Amino acid sequence: MAEEVRSFLFLQGPLSPLFSRIGDRLAAAGHKVLRVNLCIGDRLHWKRRGAWDFRGRPEAWAGFIDDLMVREGVSDVILHGDRRFYHRIAGQVARARGIRVIATELGYLRPDWMTIEQDGTSTGSHFPDDPDAIRAIAASLDPINFTPEFENSFWLVAAPDVAYNLANVALWFLYPHYRRHTIYNPVVEYVAAGYRLLKQEERDKAAAECGMLLRTGEVPWFVVPMQLEGDFQLRDHSPYGGMSKALSTIFASFATHAPAKARLVVKSHPLDAGLEQWPSVVMQMAREMGLGWRVDYVDGGKLDDLMYGASGMVTVNSSAGLEALRAGLPVKTLCPAIFDVEGMTDNQPLDDFWNAPKPPDASLVESFLKALAGTVQARGSIHSDDGLDEAVETMSARILENRINEPGAHVDPPPRLERARALGAPL
């Protein structure tokens, strides 16, 4: 029997040749490969022929993509970031037609992994949250190597990002109605980030001093990792819409219920461009809530240095929580995250967490990591040449062999979705 010929439609990918090279692999295997460009920047990362350009208004997108899927007999839609405006609508159209959606993201596991899931990621993920199911998947898998292998290149991170965004700014008139998924003008963000970079050494030194004082002191502390304002984890997968409301919730609980000697350490995101002025905003919020000296804002350094010796971490749904669990630190999430599993994260109310944080079950964390890596993670990185080669190889194989979410990591409906909606996430 002849192998089924599939028709793959690629939408926006990460800022790298990843999708174009995966398309080469799929075409070489005898399948049809299609693409839609939404902006001039998309053209930079798609080296294959036969792409369509969508230059219409956002409200015309649903009709355009539906017609294209039907006309071209699309069997699979592949997209990066399933909550982007165009991707969210394309996913809805595809599901209504019975077309498979393959969603990618940077890895839940860092730094040598990419995420590839059927249908959606984060609260839309079908990966199980039942401990027994997770242990069973892990037991069925061969040993997995978690040792980091790929060295990130600054230029492979920065150069494609700058080229993509500056092309979109300079040549906006070629796609005049394009709706970008970021919240800031990229030129403004680059200028702010460049200025902030000038003070990196000073900020790292201050962070190291704060960490040393915490570790040599005699008071407990809790870590709160910041998330970027434009992160869909905040915008779509949580009810907060931004970090200010989340911090207000955390500070109010800490002020009322945490031990009087405890401190709260808020850690900046490493990619923060500084536009929100978080150091002054956070400390002003702390003063208004009567916390004053009990809150530190650490605007540099490494998160690992603050986690060592901490009593726990509170996060909205940042992947930093998974790093903390791997380090054996108690973690309280405010919204369902991929790692929000009973026995791993602390499921007691936030008000109680401060006084009796529960550490994760180390064996369950180990099983979770193995099950995650073996089903919805693919070894590789877009930030190094050898990592990109590996990502193309592993992700193409998963797609061609229909091994996405396999073995056994597909629970329907997504097990975190209703919990997130009940909290008010706009999903």
Residue, then its C-alpha position, 0 to 999 in steps of 0.5 A: m500500500a502506498e504511503e499517504v501523501r500529506s499536505f503540510l501548511f506552515l505558518q510563522g515559525p521561530l526566528s530561524p531557518l527551522f521551519s524552512r529546513i523541516g519543510d525540506r525534510l517533509a518535501a524530500a519524503g514525498h509530501k506537499v509543503l505550503r507556507v503563508n507569509l504574514c509580513i516581510g520578516d517571514r520571508l527572511h526565514w522561508k527559503r522555499r518556493g511556493a509561499w502565499d502572502f496574506r496582506g489583508r486586514p485581520e478580520a479577513w484572515a479566517g476566510f483566507i486561511d479556510d479557503l486555502m486549507v480546503r483548496e490545497g487539501v491541507s492535512d497538517v498545520i504547523l505553527h510556532g506560538d499557538r496563541r498568536f492572533y493569526h495562529r489562534i484563528a488558524g487553529q480554530v479553522a483547522r480543528a473545525r475541518g478535522i485538520r491536525v494542528i502541530a504547535t511548537e515553542l521553545g522548550y519547556l526544558r532548557p536550554d537544549w530542547m524544543t517543544i512540539e505538541q499536538d494541538g496546543t501548548s501550556t494550558g492547551s497542552h494534552f500532556p497528562d497531569d495525573p502522576d500515575a499516567i506520567r510515571a507510566i509514560a516514563a517507565s515505557l521510555d528508554p533512558i534520556n540524556f539531559t546533559p547540555e550539549f549545545e552552546n548558544s550563540f549570541w548572534l544566532v539569537a540577536a541577528p535574526d531577531v533584529a533583521y526580522n523586526l527592522a525589516n517589518v518596521a522599514l517595509w511595513f507598507l508591503y503588509p500594511h495590515y499586519r498585526r504583530h504579536t509583540i506589545y512594543n515597537p521593536v525599535v523602542e525595545y532595542v534602544a531600551a535593551g541596548y541602554r540596559l545592557l550598558k549597566q549589566e555588570e553593575r546590575d550583576k554585581a548588585a545581584a551577587e551581593c544580595g544573594m550573598l546577604l540572603r545566604t549568610g543571614e538568618v531569615p527565610w526568603f521566597v523567590v518570585p521570578m518576573q515574566l515578560e509583559g508580552d509573554f502569552q503565559l501572562r496574556d492568555h494563560s493567566p487571568y492577570g494580563g501582566m505582572s502588576k496584578a500578579l505581584s499585587t496578589i502575591f504581595a497582599s498574601f505575603a504581607t498578611h500570612a508570611p512569617a514576620k521575618a521572611r523576605l520576598v525576592v523578586k527577580s527580573h527576567p533576563l530578557d527584560a528591556g527595562l521599559e516597565q521600570w520594574p525596580s521602582v514599580v516593585m519597590q513602590m508597591a512594596r512600600e504601599m503594602g507595608l512591606g518595605w524592607r521585606v522585599d528585594y528587587v534583584d535586577g541581574g545575576k542568575l536565578d540559580d543563585l537566589m534559589y539556593g537556600a530559598s524556602g520556596m518559589v511563587t510564580v504565575n506559570s513561568s518555566a522557572g518553576l520547573e527549574a526550581l522543582r528540579a532543584g528540589l525547591p517548593v513551588k507554588t503556581l498561581c495558574p496551571a503550568i505544564f509542571d503543575v502536577e500534584g506531588m510536584t507543585d504545592n497545591q495548598p492555598l498561597d496564604d498557607f504556602w508561606n508557613a509550610p511550603k511542601p517540597p516536590d516528590a523527587s522521583l515524580v519530578e524525575s519521571f515528569l522530566k523523562a516523560l516530557a522529554g520523550t513525548v512533547q520535547a525534541r532535542g535541539s536548539i535554534h540558538s546554535d548551528d549544531g543545535l539547529d541541525e539536531a532540532v530539524e532532525t528530531m522534529s522532522a522525525r516526530i512529524l513524519e512518524n506521527r510520534i507527536n505526544e507519543p507514547g501515551a501523552h495525549v489526554d483529551p480534553p487538555p487537562r489544565l484548560e478548564r482550571a485555567r478558565a475557571l481562574g479567569a484566563p481568556l482562553 
